[in-house]
Amino acid sequence: MVVLAGDLLKTFVPCLICRMILFSDLGATAAAYAELGAVIGHNFPAWHRFRGGKGVACTCAALVSISFGYGLLACIIGLIGVLISHYLPIGAVLIPAAFILPAFYCYGNEVGILTVILTLMMLQRHMPGLKNIPSGTEPRKDLLKALRRKKG
């Protein structure tokens, strides 16, 4: 939980600072650039020889910082994708992909293109897992079953 909180905060806070303080005249565009920087830094940290995480929590925080409603909706779509398919890589890629249309429609081409780049990065990070799905070697996750186990 501490790592999750750190991943969320290290993205959400810089996005909000860029959007509301440093580059307030740019609004969502400033948050989108900060988002991309935060996710790149998470996925490819120099101090770990450019081997980092997959950026799911960072992406979620970033999308919510750009648009609370559409960002939350994108996260819910990703969760539904995991609940239906039982594969985490599918949900991970669905999250930024679900944000592409609102990004273009509500915030313009620049934010839309940055969201496409973010989606491609997520696809790249999860490609090994996506390739394993057809062969049945990707682990399946039944989140509802896991939650029921934790309660009982």
C-alpha positions in Angstrom: 0.0 0.0 0.0 2.9 2.4 0.7 4.4 1.7 -2.7 1.0 2.3 -4.4 0.5 5.5 -2.5 4.0 6.7 -3.5 3.4 5.9 -7.2 0.1 7.8 -7.1 1.5 10.8 -5.3 4.7 11.1 -7.4 2.5 11.5 -10.4 -0.6 13.3 -9.1 1.3 16.0 -7.2 3.6 17.1 -10.1 0.7 17.1 -12.5 -1.4 19.3 -10.3 1.5 21.6 -9.6 2.2 22.0 -13.3 -1.5 22.5 -14.1 -2.4 24.9 -11.3 0.8 26.7 -10.4 3.7 26.6 -12.8 1.9 26.6 -16.1 -1.7 27.4 -15.1 -2.3 29.1 -18.5 -1.8 25.7 -20.2 -4.2 23.8 -17.9 -4.7 20.2 -18.9 -1.8 20.4 -21.4 0.7 21.1 -18.7 -0.7 18.2 -16.6 -0.4 15.9 -19.7 3.3 16.8 -20.2 4.0 16.3 -16.5 2.1 13.0 -16.7 4.2 11.8 -19.6 7.4 12.8 -17.7 6.3 11.0 -14.5 5.4 7.8 -16.3 8.6 7.8 -18.4 10.6 8.4 -15.1 8.7 5.5 -13.5 9.1 3.1 -16.3 12.7 3.9 -17.2 14.5 5.3 -14.1 18.2 6.2 -14.7 19.2 5.0 -11.2 17.9 1.5 -12.0 19.6 1.2 -15.4 16.4 2.3 -17.1 14.5 -0.7 -15.8 11.4 0.3 -13.9 7.8 -0.5 -13.4 4.9 -0.8 -15.8 3.3 2.6 -15.0 -0.3 1.5 -14.3 -0.8 3.4 -11.0 1.1 6.4 -12.3 -1.0 6.5 -15.4 -4.2 6.3 -13.4 -3.1 9.2 -11.2 -2.1 11.2 -14.2 -5.4 10.7 -16.0 -7.4 11.7 -13.0 -5.2 14.8 -12.6 -6.1 15.8 -16.2 -9.8 15.1 -15.8 -11.3 13.7 -12.7 -14.4 12.3 -14.3 -12.9 10.9 -17.5 -9.8 9.7 -15.7 -11.9 7.8 -13.2 -14.1 6.4 -16.0 -10.9 5.2 -17.8 -9.7 3.5 -14.6 -13.1 1.8 -14.2 -13.1 0.6 -17.8 -9.7 -0.9 -17.2 -11.0 -2.6 -14.0 -14.0 -4.0 -15.9 -11.6 -5.3 -18.5 -9.7 -7.2 -15.8 -12.9 -8.5 -14.2 -14.2 -9.8 -17.5 -10.9 -11.2 -19.0 -9.1 -12.0 -15.8 -5.9 -10.6 -17.3 -4.1 -7.6 -15.8 -2.3 -6.6 -19.1 -5.7 -6.1 -20.8 -6.9 -3.7 -18.1 -3.6 -1.9 -18.0 -3.8 -1.1 -21.7 -7.5 -0.3 -21.6 -7.0 2.5 -19.1 -5.1 5.0 -21.2 -6.8 3.8 -24.4 -10.2 4.7 -22.9 -8.9 8.2 -22.3 -7.9 8.9 -25.9 -11.3 10.1 -27.2 -12.0 12.4 -24.3 -8.5 13.7 -24.4 -8.9 14.8 -28.1 -12.5 16.0 -27.7 -12.2 17.9 -24.4 -8.5 19.1 -24.4 -7.4 19.2 -28.0 -4.9 17.5 -30.3 -1.8 18.0 -28.1 -3.3 16.3 -25.0 -4.8 13.6 -27.3 -1.4 12.9 -28.9 0.2 12.7 -25.5 -2.4 10.2 -24.5 -1.8 8.1 -27.6 1.9 8.1 -26.7 1.0 7.1 -23.1 -1.1 4.3 -24.5 1.7 3.1 -26.7 4.1 3.1 -23.8 1.6 1.0 -21.7 1.2 -1.4 -24.7 5.0 -1.7 -24.9 5.3 -2.4 -21.2 2.6 -5.1 -21.2 3.3 -6.7 -24.6 5.0 -9.8 -23.0 1.9 -10.5 -21.0 -0.4 -9.8 -23.9 1.6 -12.2 -26.0 1.3 -14.9 -23.3 -2.6 -14.8 -23.2 -3.2 -16.9 -26.4 -0.9 -19.6 -25.2 -2.4 -19.7 -21.7 0.9 -18.9 -20.0 -0.2 -15.5 -18.7 -1.5 -15.8 -15.1 -5.2 -15.2 -14.7 -6.4 -13.0 -11.9 -9.9 -13.4 -10.5 -10.1 -10.1 -8.5 -13.6 -10.8 -7.1 -12.6 -14.2 -5.8 -9.5 -12.7 -4.2 -11.6 -10.0 -2.5 -14.0 -12.7 -1.2 -11.0 -14.7 0.2 -9.7 -11.6 2.0 -13.0 -10.9 3.7 -13.5 -14.5 4.8 
